[in-house]
Amino acid sequence: MRRKTRKTILLPFLILALLIAMGAVAYGAGGWVSTEGGWAYDKSGNGELKEDGWGSISNEAGDNLYYYFSNKLALSGWQEIDGYTFYFNEDGEPPYLYQNRTAPDGSYLGADGVLVEDTSYAFIMESQLK
């Protein structure tokens, strides 16, 4: 009978560790997965993707970023959802909701992420305060 050496025992574990480090095996903590169709969120690390609807996911800075998923993919760009217009970034990273900021085309999005159609009230209020 052939005796297993330390090398033959450790080799499969070393290969697995290398594959995980390279991102070829995506099991464990969960996270974003880039697919042909767009970005998906693997909730548990076992291929269980976030279902349709709103989702909040914390980033490294502790901020909750909000996403809307359709067909298990995070939406990007301008989106009409339940009668409201939202903008989700499109710059190659997982798309998050723009809130309290200006979209690339100069449109303003409020605290809830909804497109503010008429921003003239903000300028009127500001001029009255001076």
Secondary structure, 3 states (H helix, E strand, C coil): CCCCCHHHHHHHHHHHHHHHHHCCCCCCCCEEEEECCEEEEECCCCCCECCCEEEEEECCCCCEEEEEEECCEECCEEEEECCEEEEECCCCCCCCECCCEECCCCCEECCCCEECCCCHHHHHHHHHHC
